[in-house]
Amino acid sequence: MLTTPTKEIPVAVVATEKKKAPVYTAPTKAPVKQSILLGFGGFLSKLPQIQHNFSPEPREYTIQREARRNAVKTSFIHGWTGYKTYAMGHDELKPLTNRPSDPFGGWGATMIDSLSTLLIMELNDEYARIMPRISKINFKVDEDISVFESIIRYLGGFMSAYELGERKQDSLLQKAEKLAIELLPAFDTPSGLPHHLWNPVQNKPNNRETLIAEVGTVQLEFMMLSQLTGNPIYGQKAQAITDFLDNMGYEHGLYIKGLYPTAMDTHQGRFKNAISSFGAMGDSAFEYFLKEYILMDGRVPQYARMYIQSINSMKKHMLRQVPGYDLLLLPPYDTQHMQHRNSMDHLTCFVPGMLAMGSVTLNEPEDMEIAKGLLETCVFMYRTTETGLSPETWSIPKTVPYNPLTYNKTKTQLAKLRDWWYNDELINPLLVQPKNGSETVREETKETEYSTKYQLPPVKQRPDSLYFGDKRYLLRPETVESLFIMYRITGDQKYQEYGWEIYESIEKWCKTKSAYASIRNVERKREDGDEEDEEFNQIDSMETFLFAETFKYLYLLFSPPDVISLDKFIFNTEAHPFLRKQWNWDRIFKK
Ligand code: DMJ
């Protein structure tokens, strides 16, 4: 039932399935349409299977799931129509005033960031209508361009659409390469670390400061570009950065192995601060160590080593637990003074998905437990607010360092464990089944149990010390990204239900007449009489990642599990899926 590409694809090759493929039984007996969205049946990965083996769905469950999937698609179309009507070809639509804005070079960021979602949602006519615009994009603009954003949104968008479009649209690959050629001079620094901003006309940088997230998030895209074009230069630039990071030491301002601080100097090739973060300014650098390893199908052990080093240091130094709760906190950390912060941001909520994927790929079972605890925290931040939407940042000052021996145990349970230590007469309390009501013990992941009447537990009381910093919701994807990945790995329906609640809140609070808006204050209630005023709490901003990521991950959460399977695709940090394939490393690097 899996697709054979219509054009020959050189290095995505052969062989039979190693393990049992994830099972999805189509609701009707009609033959399943062949589709690139199911990946290539011939790809034989050397890595462990990532996705859960899903059992066949009962019919009523399929009906509900499909209804939810269609609802998400309808929402995407609503926003897309607004963008098309008022801002087509511009970077963004302002969803309240219906005016365009161009923060990303004016090359049509929403349009390009939406390409892979259009194909995944099978909105092929919309996709085809964009194609004539592609060749007209002119990258020679006299303004400062973000190298990072151009790579993840544009380059990632072009290449993913090229593959999902079965490599029929050469203009997509040509544009990807043209853009990369414009950006290459930004990598000509003494360290090889790219500039943060680059002016393609002046051919010069804005300054020499950059971020670890920016230098560590070019690898997937540049490796892919070398693979697709056969030109090794892009992959070589990316690998040089990875090698540079791998060889950094104390003399560069690295205080703890694997915990790269956020600020960097491209000229000196050293860190400018000591704060390490898995959220803003750090995030995707860590994400890409693991994803490079998976993209290269485990052929480069360096990537796994660097990932494991970062995660081990993160668990040892940064991770915090909230006594009496199953919540985990991952705040930034001062690696020089060994001091933790109390806050966490929404951006950090991609970490549960990354840890879950790393756990199955690299056989790190503890990381799955941490992933679940962090995801509970991220979901809690949605479920506990008036709008059902998460704030941008939150703080929990009363935490203790993560300890797998005490995490997720109540005070009473810990006291019983100590009693047992002193009293030979007692039975080990961990062998005693917890009674109903021992609120913080999480259930084990169950076999797929499809239910149309699934009831999520009521949201727990907030920890005493919790407070929100930035109360905006910016349509960010990270929590639904982790829900999607966790669902595909565990098969636990709970993650779909959490995602559905979030979707309903987006519909309720963010929808505007033309599209979707960010939210000013997730805690703000509607006042009496406000009922008709939809805009009372909305901000006139709709980032492109709503289309590239938030709606895509929600749509895939409610799709059959073999649609864009994690065993066939790897997502770049902007949720553009790249086909996993066999790589000929020498072909790229020894030309
Ligand atoms: C996206 O542009 C990418 O996911 C990036 O890695 C950081 N976060 C935004 C969305 O929040």
Residues whose N, C-alpha, C, O or C-beta is under 5 A from the ligand:
A	BS01	DMJ	S284 R476 P477 F545 T573 E574
